[in-house]
Each structure stands twice: as structure tokens, then as C-alpha cells.
Amino acid sequence: MDHHLLCGLAANPALPPELVDRLISVADDDLADDLACRADLSRAQALALAERVEEGAVRLAYEGRLTAADIAPVAQPAAALALLGRGAGRPEWARLLAADPDHERREKLAACPGLPSDVVDTLAADPDVRVVAELALWTTTPDITVRLATHPHAEVRRAVAANEVTPPATLAALLTGASHPAARHCLVCDREEIPFVHDPQCSRPDCDLSAGASCDGSHESTAHRTQEAALRNPTTPVESVVAFADHPSMLLRWALATREDLPRDTYARLASDPTPGIRADIAENPAIDEALIRAMADDRDPAVRRALAHHPRAPLDVLTRLAATAKVGGTLLPRVADASPAEIEDLASSPDPAARRLVAHRRDLPPGIRDRLADDPDAKVVKAVAPHPGLTEAQLRAMVDRHGVRVLAKVATNSDATPALLEELTRHEPPVRKAFREIARHRAAPASALLACLKDSQAGPIAAAHPALPPLVITELLTDTDWQVAEAAASNPSLPLAVMSDLAWHRD
């Protein structure tokens, strides 16, 4: 039996309880993951699955479908960690796992909330620096971050710098290196003879150092990453970070660009940075004012202009200009989503098609404006409004008649598209592959349209899972040469019960 078919069957919402039981009895890790996601899994079935496959227990624990009484921490340590990660485990589990010889389990434990203080102390003194660094990153106790900020290993200090519960004074000290004794180790000098610079093209299969990692005794690459983490940390005092707007390191300047507490002149300096990515992050930053938004609208980089278009306070006249030059795509921009009724009318009545296109992406337009945009002479405007609910079959057909392939896929996404229209779209010449994918997932797609979609390699797996397919066709698809199609057919709720039973009980 193809394993993909069993996985598809495990996800089939129409699978009866007795067949769910059967799949639980033969489950492996992959099958258990699919079964654990079933909304109809009973408590008895959840317990049976957890007992058979620990990966299934982990998923069930994360989703809150198992309690501490259901888990044996010695036999099921991963599931115990999952419950501890949700704050639903038992303190004695944490003490047990803190002494686990597997460092990966101790790392996962270090990221769990609400650990007993004695467990935190044990993890803070762990001989594996990766465990201590994980604790430093996730602890919610400021006193622990203050203690670990002077840890002799630079990697632990870097994690402290990223933790938002770290006190501002400690972050400022990590940023400048002042008042803390120098670190004695880093991940680089732990493993390599210094001075050492990691080759970005390193081919050693057992090497996990980051590209460009280096140490000459000062742990410089880790120190740099510590500064970057502190600059990104919103708890770091603004007076400690502003000087980095002119730092020679592009990465350190970039770390400032998403902060929302900088002075206006600092944002202005970063808005003229030579690195486009920095300017793009500034363009999206909600803290910049209208004057800077207008100044950035003529930025030479299209990615910066696209980012600016997504600013929630971008003036509508700036947005219209950006829409014509920045390729803002088929999305509803935040400022347009918040437009008032008067602004919506102004945009929809604009002689500029770019302005009309902006408002056409809304899905709550008044019927009169919606219908006006549906008749727009500009194909991009029609394409944007085509998915809007409330459009009639006649209006959708008229869009395709006027604009053809340019709007066909978007028409197929309209929730009010009729079965007859969807079938007609599959026969359009020339065919539009993206339309087949949209038709295959449309709730109203008739069998005739789905059969056409099955012929497309990308739409085929989507269509194979559609319940409107005839049961005989679904059954035949179980032997399709494309495993994705076969698995999707096995997950189809219209698959005959007798076939489901055959799949569940047949084992090679």
C-alpha cells in the first residue's frame, strides 16, 4: 500500500471512527501527524495514538488535547517538553529533563515558560553553552538576564541582548561593552585555532558556524551580532542606539530601521542610507511622519517605493503616484483599507486608473461603486474588482468578454461564480493555467469543470480533493502516477466508504 494513500486517508474528514482506529493501530510518525490533526479525534483515540507514536503525542500535546496525566515523561520526553512549552507540564518533569543527557532536550526545556527557580539555576550553569544561551533568550525573569549578561561565553551575552525582558541598563552595557568584563569564549574559538575566519563556502559537513563567523581573540563576529540584537531590541534605550545610524556596519544601521522610537532626524538619516533594504524598512516604519513619506516617494529603488505604499499613513495622492510606478501588486493597501466613504468615492471617480485600481481591491464597496468599477475600461481595475462579492453572473461574463485572459483567473476566484460560468472558464481559449487552480478549489465547481482541471499538473491535486468529483473518478485517481493527486483523492470526503475500508485494511 502506497504510504501517501494512507496519509491522505488519515486526513479525510469523512473517515468513520472505526477506520480512524485502524489507522491509529498501524500509524508511523507521518501517519500519526495527520491523525493528530483530525478535529473529530476522540479522547480515547488521542490517548491510543499518543501511546503508539510519540510524534503523535507531541502534536496532540501542543494542541492541548493531552494533559499532564496522559504523559509519561521518561517514556515520552518530547511530549512532556511540548506540555511544558505550553505551561501545562509538571515541575518534577522539568527537574528530570534538566538532567537529561541529550543537550537538545535541555535546550528545549530552557525555552519553556514558568520553570521552577532551581531548574533555572541548573540550566544557567549547564556545561553546554547552547542550553545556557537558550535560557538567556527565553527567560522572562529580568534578574536571570542580568546575571547571564556577564557570562564568560559571548554567545550567551548575544542571547541576553535579544531578550526583551533584559533591563535597559544591561542592554545599553551590552551594546557598548562598558562595565562588563570581557567575554572569554565564543562559538568560533571554542572549535577553531585563532585567528580564524569562517569561509562562507565551507564544505565541511559537520560545520555549523555561520557564514563570516570570525575570532581573533576578541570574539568580534559574536560581539557584532550582540550589538545587532541589542539595536533591534525595543527595550534598549533610544539614547544608546541613535549614534549607530552612521555606523560603518550596514547590518548595525539596518537593525535600527524597524525601531519605532527614534528621533525624526535619525529616521531622515536612515531614509537616505545607500542600502536600499534599510530605506525600505524605514519606508514601512509606522513611526515616520508625512513629510518623510512624501520625501521618500521619489526614491530611485522600486522596492523602497513598494514598501512606502504599504505605510498605513501614506497620503492617498502619494499612493496614487506610487501605484503607477512601484508595482504595488494585487493587494489592498492599509491606507486604502482605512479610507473614508468620501475618499473611496474620490478614488473610484479618479480619471487616473491607478487610483481606481487601488480602491478596487476593497471587498466592501457600495454596490454602485462596485458595479461602476466592474465596467471600467481599464483591465487592471476590472481584475482588481473581479473577486468582489455581489457581482452577478452576467457582470462576470462581461468582464471575460471584454478583457479575456487578463481577468479570467480573478473572475474564477469570485465566490458568487456559478457552476456554469466556472465550466465555461475551463474551455476558454487560450487556456489560463492559474484559472484552473482557482476553479479546482472553488466550492461551486461542477464535476465537468473539475475533470478539466485534473488535466493540469498544478491544478490536478487540488481538483482531486474536491468533493464534487464523481466517486468513481476519485477511486480511479488513487492509482494516478502523480502521488500528490493520489493522496488528495484519498483525502476526498466523497471517496466511497468501501474504498476507504479497503485502503485502511490493505497492507503490503
ABEGO torsion letter per residue (X at the ends): XBAAAAAAAAABAABBAAAAAAAAAABBAAAAAAAAABAABBAAAAAAAAAABAAAAAAAAAAGABBAAABBAAABAAAAAAAAAAGABBAAAAAAAAABABAAAAAAAAABBGBBAAAAAAAAABABAAAAAAAAAABABAAAAAAAAABABAAAAAAAAABAABBAAAAAAAAAGBGBBBBABBAAAAABBOBBBBBAABABAABABBBGBBBAGAGAAAAAAAAAAAAABAABBAAAAAAAAABABAAAAAAAAABAABBAAAAAAAAABABAAAAAAAAABAABBAAAAAAAAABABAAAAAAAAABAABBAAAAAAAAAAAGAEBBBBAAAAABBAAAAAAAAABABAAAAAAAAABAABBAAAAAAAAABABAAAAAAAAABBGBBAAAAAAAAAAAEAAAAAAAAABAABBAAAAAAAAABOBBBAAAAAAAAABAABBAAAAAAAAABAAAAAAAAABAABBAAAAAAAAABABAAAAAAAAABAABBAAAAAAAAABBX
